[in-house]
Structure formats: structure tokens, C-alpha cells
């Protein structure tokens, strides 16, 4: 099972290994495909608290797919069975009519043996899950749903830099996205030290890279930035303390910190970040790491809105495109859950 769904997270004496076996069906730009890209047919289930799901929320918004693929949002906490729709009236998803995401997995695979993970895309008519392959979901939003992108949508997968971008994303995933979990769920001092050293070695590499350009692949945002950002947004509020990733905080990296603030202040990124849900998820659900389930009050988040100075590198987040418009009604992050609430 995945770390987010199993009843236990830390295996004594062992390093953390993520279960990476996902339902790998794809929704394709082909009317004859088993799962064709049809507006209104699918529902994205993505908890704001989860970094993997947060990616899908960001990309959907950047590309303007809000009216094409609907969004269901489970609450930040769950038990060993599944994410629940406890934030919706009556605790039921208003489109799928289910209380737990588990029901959508069982609707298609009655004996589904693995973790019930987000993000997941559900076929609304059948109520069955189509895929929970999180990296493929966001790539396909860019490549298979292109006919439904908003005018001015950014090109998150530029062909001219794709080969290098995939190398960068591989480093980000193995050493940073997953690296923080490897620290937090280490089952021995030796496993923790090895994970800690790997994580900060990778962060140092990215810190140096961001000293040369505004974004990871140059002057505008790409999928690589989305994949790094969701980990950075959780670093000081959660990973620094909860996962013991404490060589230094994000705010102590000159380039990474400026870069993270630049993205947070860019439409489509920061307006998807719910700091309250993020902290509740990790500190309440991960009882192996935090048995008291006490959620810390800090840190002060007002600095996320301070000047980032990244304009010195030139470029523009959306390149020749335009920012997305206002957040879709009903999908807004509550004001008191944002960095702005710490300023006022």
C-alpha cells in the first residue's frame, strides 16, 4: 500500500520504499480509445493536502480545464481505508454520490488490493476509477486534452527541452518529492541519515541551477516547476519538523526560497495551496511519526508574500501565454488557510 493509505508508515530497521504500482489506463485524444478525452465525462478527485494531487489541481487550472474535468476534493484526513468526502454536505461527493474514494476503485476492481490514492480520475457514468497514475495524469492534461485548453494556456511540455526536463524531473521525484518521505518514514538511524544526505544533496543541485534562470527550464514555467513546487510549499510547514528534514529550512535557501515565492505569487500555484489542510493531513494521519496528532500553530507564513526578486533573471511565467483567470467558484482556498491570512 502507499504511504498515504496504509495503516502503518514506518517499518522498523528499514528504509522507506514507495509502492509505485498504479492503474495505468490513459485518457486519450482519440474518439475510438477506451477512455476518450470527452468534456464532462470524468471527475478528478484530488485532495488539497496531498502533494501528488496538488500537482493535478495546478495543471488543470493552468490549462483552463476546470469546465472540462470537474473536481472533487476529499478532506485532509483519512483512515486506512480511503480518502473521504467529509467536507461535502452529508459527507458525500455531489457528483459521484460516494462517501469514500475507495468506492470508485471497488466499482471497477472489486478486489483492488493496493492503496486508494489521489489524484484519481473517475468515469462519472460508471462510477469507476480510470487511473491514479499521477505523473501520467498531468502529462496527459497537457498532451491529450490540448483541444480543450484555454486561450493563452502555457506549454508545460516544450518539445525543445523535453529530454533535459525529464532528467530534471527524475531527480526531483526520486530525491526531493520522494526524498522527504524517505526521511520521515525511515525505520533506522542509518536509513534516515542516508535519506537526509540524499535529499539535501539534491536540493543543493537545484539551488545552484536556480541561480542561473528564473525557472527550472528557463524563463517560463513547465511541468518540472509544478512537480517541485508542491514539495517546496510543504517544506517549512511540514517536512522540516515532521519529517526531520532540518539541515535548513526552505527560507534559508536563497534561490529556492525566492523561486518558491515567485511561483506561489503566480496565478494557478499559490491559489491552490491550503496550508491548514496540509498541516492537518500530515500531523493527524501519520500517527507513526506524530502519535499525539497535535498540529503545530506555526510557522509564520506571511513571508510567502514578500518580494522574491526573481525578475532579475528576465522571462515571464507564462511565456507568450497569459495567466489563468479567477479561481472557479466553489474551488477557492478559504482565506484563513492562505499565507495572506498571516499578513493581516
WOBELJO-V656327 format. One line per field, one symbol per residue. ss: DSSP state (H for helix, E for strand, - for the rest). phi: phi as a letter, one per 40 degrees, with the letter a starting at -180 (. if undefined). psi: psi as a letter, one per 30 degrees, with the letter a starting at -180 (. if undefined). A space follows every 50 residues. Layout:
ss: ???
phi: ???
psi: ???
This chain:
ss: ---------------------------E-------E-----EEEE----- HHHHHHHHHHHHH------EEE-----E----EE----HHH--------E -HHHHHHH-----------EEEE----EEEE--HHHHHHHHHH--HHH-- --------HHHHHHHHHHHHHHHHHHH-HHHHHH----HHHHHHHHHHHH HHHHHHHHH-----E--E----HHHHHHHHHHHHHHHHHHHH-------H HH-HHHHHHHHHHH-----HHH--HHHHHHHHHHH--------------- -HHHH----HHHH---------------------HHH--HHHH-
phi: .cccbccbbbbdgbccbccbcbcbcbcbcacccdbccbdgcbbcbacdcc cccddccccdcdcgcdcbbcbbbcccbabccicbccccdggbccccgbcb cdcccccbbdbdcbccbbcbbbccccgbccabccccdcccdccbbdcbcc cgccccbcccbcccccccccccccbbdcccccccbcbacccccccdcccc ccccccdccccbacbcbhcacbddccccdccccbcccbcdccbgcbcacd cccccccccccdcdccdhbccbcbcccdccdccccccccbccgccccccc bcccbcdcgccccggadbfccbcccdcddgbccddcbbcccccc
psi: llffflfkekjkgllkkkjgjljglkklijfgleiljkkfflkkjjkefk eeeeeeeeeeeefhgegejlkkjllfllafelklhfflkggkkfefglfk feeeefeejfhkfakjlklkkkjeefgkkelgieeeeeefeeefgefgll kgkljfikefgeeeeeeeeeeeeefdefeeeeeegkgleeeeeeeeeeef eeeeeeeeeffflelegbfllleeeeeeefeeffdefeeeeeghigelle fgjeeeeeeeeeeegkkfdfgfjjeeeeeeeefeeifeeiffgkklealk gfffglkfgffffalkegbfalllalkkkfgkkkefgleeffe.
